[in-house]
Amino acid sequence: MYPPELVAPMKEDLTAVGFDELLTAEQVDETLAKEGTTLVVVNSVCGCAAGNARPAVKIAVQNDKKPNRITTVFAGVDEAATERARQYMLPYPPSSPAIALFKDGKLAHMIERHHIEGRPAEMIAENLQAAFDEFC
């Protein structure tokens, strides 16, 4: 578990632009039970979250078509919420960071850590925007 003061700026990086924090397993279940599309970002303290994943999702949600809900869980902090979100992301293995798009509670598009590492935020954002255009 990371100290709250360490991760606060990393959480705020997304919440400041409208991402809702899912802090419990129940919040994950309630959110993904809703009709429509939901983006879930598994946030992390790692460098690829800071340099690639968070900038990418902030760019992606500026798309004309976007999910009904944009949410985040934080790996190593919000453990129950992260674990529940990862259950919805199966068969993909746990990955931090990770970005998942759900439609009507079902996984529609997944970006794992190995798709994030070493790729520019703009490339990841384009991938997400194409998914938004298709599913949202």
C-alpha positions in Angstrom: 0.0 0.0 0.0 1.3 3.4 -0.9 1.0 6.4 1.4 -2.0 8.6 0.5 0.1 11.7 0.3 2.4 10.0 -2.3 -0.5 9.1 -4.6 -2.7 12.1 -4.1 -1.2 14.1 -7.0 -1.3 11.0 -9.3 -5.0 10.5 -8.5 -5.7 14.2 -8.9 -4.1 14.1 -12.4 -7.2 12.2 -13.5 -9.9 13.4 -11.1 -9.1 17.0 -11.9 -10.3 16.4 -15.5 -13.5 14.6 -14.6 -12.5 11.0 -13.8 -14.5 9.5 -11.0 -12.6 7.5 -8.4 -14.0 4.0 -7.7 -12.8 3.2 -4.2 -14.7 0.1 -3.4 -15.7 -3.2 -5.1 -19.3 -2.1 -4.7 -18.7 1.1 -6.6 -17.1 -0.8 -9.4 -20.1 -3.2 -9.6 -22.6 -0.3 -9.5 -20.8 1.6 -12.2 -20.3 -1.3 -14.5 -23.9 -2.4 -14.1 -25.1 0.8 -15.7 -26.2 0.9 -19.3 -23.8 2.5 -21.8 -20.1 2.9 -21.9 -17.5 3.2 -19.1 -13.8 3.7 -19.3 -11.8 2.3 -16.3 -8.2 3.4 -15.9 -6.1 1.3 -13.6 -3.8 4.1 -12.3 -0.4 3.4 -10.9 2.7 5.0 -9.4 4.9 3.7 -12.3 6.6 5.9 -14.8 4.6 4.6 -17.8 1.4 5.7 -16.0 2.7 9.2 -15.5 4.3 9.6 -18.9 2.0 7.5 -21.1 -1.3 6.3 -19.7 -2.6 9.3 -17.8 -1.7 11.8 -20.6 -3.2 9.4 -23.2 -6.6 9.1 -21.5 -6.7 12.8 -20.9 -6.2 13.3 -24.6 -8.6 10.5 -25.6 -11.6 11.9 -23.7 -11.4 15.1 -25.7 -12.8 13.0 -28.6 -16.2 13.8 -30.1 -17.5 10.4 -29.1 -16.6 9.4 -25.6 -17.7 7.0 -22.8 -20.8 7.9 -20.7 -18.6 7.5 -17.6 -14.8 7.9 -17.1 -13.5 6.3 -14.0 -10.3 5.2 -12.3 -9.0 2.8 -9.7 -5.6 3.0 -8.2 -3.5 -0.2 -8.0 -1.7 -0.7 -4.7 -4.1 1.8 -2.9 -7.7 1.0 -3.7 -7.1 -2.7 -3.5 -10.7 -4.0 -3.4 -11.8 -1.7 -6.2 -8.8 -2.6 -8.3 -9.3 -6.3 -7.7 -13.0 -6.1 -8.7 -12.2 -4.0 -11.8 -9.6 -6.6 -12.8 -12.2 -9.4 -12.5 -14.2 -7.6 -15.1 -11.1 -7.4 -17.3 -10.6 -11.1 -17.5 -9.2 -13.0 -19.4 -6.6 -10.3 -19.4 -4.0 -10.7 -16.6 -3.7 -8.0 -13.9 -1.8 -5.1 -15.3 -0.9 -1.6 -14.0 -1.5 0.7 -15.6 -4.3 -0.6 -17.8 -7.2 1.0 -19.7 -10.5 -0.8 -20.3 -13.6 0.3 -22.1 -16.8 -1.5 -21.2 -20.1 -1.4 -23.0 -23.2 -2.4 -20.9 -20.8 -4.0 -18.4 -19.0 -6.1 -20.8 -15.3 -5.6 -21.8 -15.2 -4.1 -25.3 -11.6 -2.9 -25.6 -8.5 -3.4 -23.5 -5.0 -1.8 -23.4 -2.5 -3.6 -21.2 0.7 -2.3 -19.7 2.8 -3.8 -22.5 0.7 -1.7 -25.0 1.4 1.4 -22.9 5.1 1.1 -22.1 7.4 2.7 -24.7 4.5 4.1 -26.7 3.8 7.8 -26.9 0.6 9.1 -25.2 -0.7 10.3 -28.6 -0.5 6.8 -30.1 -2.4 5.3 -27.1 -5.0 8.1 -27.3 -5.6 7.4 -31.0 -6.2 3.7 -30.2 -8.7 4.7 -27.5 -10.4 7.3 -29.7 -10.9 4.6 -32.4 -12.5 2.4 -29.7 -14.7 5.3 -28.6 -15.8 5.9 -32.2 -16.7 2.2 -32.5 -18.4 1.5 -29.1 -19.6 4.9 -27.8 
